[in-house]
Amino acid sequence: MSSSPKYTWHKIADSIAAIDFSSTGLTEIEVAGKTICLGIHNDTVHACTHKCPHAGGTLAEGYLDAAGNIVCPLHRYKFSMQTGRNISGEGYYLKTFPVELRNEGVFVGIADSSLFDWLK
């Protein structure tokens, strides 16, 4: 039986303006012991793993294309920041993390997991 993931929410900034995005719209942060890549496109923040699943390129060193897809700096593989799907056809996926804008600031959700999740 599958259930929706439960998240622990981590405040990463007081506002979007407080996040230091590079000129490419990307940056890396540490959250709950994980390095995460953040991207901003059309005033929406997205979060994903910081390494490309193909060859381990650091995604924050890439860029966002005009459609808001993250492009790996090594081999130019493109991924949707919303879904993690590889849109350039190679079949890889990025792990994505939910981002919420609240009155208190910007939060990233990290899925709660345990050794026994596979029993559910």
C-alpha positions as a Markdown table, in Angstrom:
| # | Residue | x | y | z |
|---|---|---|---|---|
| 1 | Met | 0.0 | 0.0 | 0.0 |
| 2 | Ser | 1.5 | 3.3 | -1.1 |
| 3 | Ser | 1.0 | 6.5 | 0.9 |
| 4 | Ser | 2.0 | 10.1 | 0.4 |
| 5 | Pro | 5.3 | 11.1 | 1.8 |
| 6 | Lys | 5.4 | 13.0 | 5.0 |
| 7 | Tyr | 7.8 | 16.0 | 5.2 |
| 8 | Thr | 9.8 | 17.7 | 7.8 |
| 9 | Trp | 9.9 | 21.4 | 6.7 |
| 10 | His | 13.1 | 23.4 | 7.1 |
| 11 | Lys | 13.2 | 27.2 | 6.9 |
| 12 | Ile | 15.9 | 28.2 | 4.4 |
| 13 | Ala | 15.4 | 32.0 | 4.2 |
| 14 | Asp | 13.2 | 34.8 | 5.5 |
| 15 | Ser | 12.1 | 35.6 | 1.9 |
| 16 | Ile | 13.0 | 34.7 | -1.7 |
| 17 | Ala | 15.0 | 38.0 | -1.9 |
| 18 | Ala | 17.2 | 36.7 | 1.0 |
| 19 | Ile | 18.4 | 33.7 | -1.1 |
| 20 | Asp | 21.6 | 34.5 | -3.0 |
| 21 | Phe | 20.9 | 33.1 | -6.5 |
| 22 | Ser | 23.7 | 33.4 | -9.0 |
| 23 | Ser | 23.2 | 35.2 | -12.3 |
| 24 | Thr | 22.0 | 31.8 | -13.7 |
| 25 | Gly | 19.2 | 31.6 | -11.2 |
| 26 | Leu | 20.8 | 28.7 | -9.3 |
| 27 | Thr | 22.5 | 28.2 | -5.9 |
| 28 | Glu | 23.3 | 25.4 | -3.5 |
| 29 | Ile | 22.3 | 25.2 | 0.2 |
| 30 | Glu | 22.7 | 22.7 | 3.0 |
| 31 | Val | 19.5 | 21.5 | 4.6 |
| 32 | Ala | 19.2 | 18.7 | 7.1 |
| 33 | Gly | 22.6 | 17.3 | 6.2 |
| 34 | Lys | 21.8 | 17.4 | 2.5 |
| 35 | Thr | 23.2 | 19.6 | -0.2 |
| 36 | Ile | 20.3 | 20.9 | -2.4 |
| 37 | Cys | 20.3 | 22.9 | -5.5 |
| 38 | Leu | 17.7 | 25.8 | -5.6 |
| 39 | Gly | 16.5 | 27.4 | -8.8 |
| 40 | Ile | 14.3 | 30.4 | -9.4 |
| 41 | His | 12.2 | 30.9 | -12.5 |
| 42 | Asn | 9.3 | 33.3 | -12.9 |
| 43 | Asp | 9.5 | 34.1 | -9.2 |
| 44 | Thr | 9.0 | 30.5 | -8.3 |
| 45 | Val | 11.6 | 28.6 | -6.3 |
| 46 | His | 12.3 | 24.9 | -7.0 |
| 47 | Ala | 14.6 | 22.5 | -5.2 |
| 48 | Cys | 16.4 | 19.3 | -6.4 |
| 49 | Thr | 19.4 | 17.2 | -5.7 |
| 50 | His | 22.7 | 19.0 | -6.3 |
| 51 | Lys | 24.4 | 16.4 | -8.5 |
| 52 | Cys | 23.3 | 15.3 | -12.0 |
| 53 | Pro | 22.4 | 11.6 | -12.0 |
| 54 | His | 24.3 | 11.0 | -15.2 |
| 55 | Ala | 27.9 | 12.0 | -14.4 |
| 56 | Gly | 27.7 | 13.8 | -11.1 |
| 57 | Gly | 27.9 | 17.4 | -12.5 |
| 58 | Thr | 27.2 | 20.1 | -9.9 |
| 59 | Leu | 23.9 | 21.4 | -11.1 |
| 60 | Ala | 24.3 | 24.9 | -9.5 |
| 61 | Glu | 27.2 | 25.4 | -11.9 |
| 62 | Gly | 24.8 | 24.9 | -14.8 |
| 63 | Tyr | 22.0 | 27.2 | -15.8 |
| 64 | Leu | 18.2 | 27.5 | -16.3 |
| 65 | Asp | 17.0 | 27.6 | -19.9 |
| 66 | Ala | 14.2 | 29.9 | -21.0 |
| 67 | Ala | 11.6 | 27.3 | -20.0 |
| 68 | Gly | 13.0 | 27.0 | -16.5 |
| 69 | Asn | 14.7 | 23.6 | -17.0 |
| 70 | Ile | 18.0 | 23.0 | -15.2 |
| 71 | Val | 20.8 | 22.2 | -17.6 |
| 72 | Cys | 23.8 | 20.2 | -16.3 |
| 73 | Pro | 27.2 | 21.9 | -16.9 |
| 74 | Leu | 28.9 | 18.7 | -18.0 |
| 75 | His | 26.8 | 17.2 | -20.8 |
| 76 | Arg | 23.9 | 19.7 | -21.1 |
| 77 | Tyr | 21.3 | 17.2 | -20.0 |
| 78 | Lys | 18.1 | 19.0 | -19.1 |
| 79 | Phe | 15.7 | 18.4 | -16.3 |
| 80 | Ser | 12.4 | 19.8 | -15.2 |
| 81 | Met | 12.8 | 21.6 | -11.9 |
| 82 | Gln | 9.1 | 20.9 | -11.2 |
| 83 | Thr | 9.1 | 17.1 | -11.7 |
| 84 | Gly | 12.7 | 16.0 | -12.0 |
| 85 | Arg | 12.1 | 14.4 | -15.4 |
| 86 | Asn | 14.9 | 14.4 | -17.9 |
| 87 | Ile | 13.5 | 16.4 | -20.8 |
| 88 | Ser | 16.4 | 16.0 | -23.2 |
| 89 | Gly | 15.6 | 12.3 | -23.7 |
| 90 | Glu | 18.4 | 10.4 | -21.8 |
| 91 | Gly | 16.0 | 8.8 | -19.2 |
| 92 | Tyr | 17.4 | 10.1 | -16.0 |
| 93 | Tyr | 15.5 | 11.6 | -13.1 |
| 94 | Leu | 16.4 | 14.2 | -10.4 |
| 95 | Lys | 15.0 | 13.9 | -6.9 |
| 96 | Thr | 13.0 | 17.1 | -6.2 |
| 97 | Phe | 12.0 | 18.6 | -3.0 |
| 98 | Pro | 8.8 | 20.7 | -2.3 |
| 99 | Val | 9.2 | 24.4 | -1.6 |
| 100 | Glu | 6.7 | 26.5 | 0.3 |
| 101 | Leu | 6.5 | 30.2 | 0.6 |
| 102 | Arg | 4.9 | 31.1 | 4.0 |
| 103 | Asn | 4.5 | 34.3 | 5.9 |
| 104 | Glu | 7.4 | 33.1 | 8.1 |
| 105 | Gly | 9.8 | 32.6 | 5.1 |
| 106 | Val | 10.8 | 30.0 | 2.5 |
| 107 | Phe | 10.7 | 26.3 | 3.5 |
| 108 | Val | 12.0 | 23.1 | 1.9 |
| 109 | Gly | 10.4 | 19.8 | 2.7 |
| 110 | Ile | 12.6 | 16.7 | 3.3 |
| 111 | Ala | 10.7 | 13.4 | 3.2 |
| 112 | Asp | 10.6 | 11.6 | 6.5 |
| 113 | Ser | 12.0 | 8.1 | 6.0 |
| 114 | Ser | 13.1 | 5.1 | 8.1 |
| 115 | Leu | 14.7 | 1.8 | 7.5 |
| 116 | Phe | 11.3 | 0.1 | 7.6 |
| 117 | Asp | 9.5 | 2.3 | 5.0 |
| 118 | Trp | 9.4 | -0.6 | 2.6 |
| 119 | Leu | 7.1 | -2.5 | 4.9 |
| 120 | Lys | 4.3 | 0.1 | 4.4 |
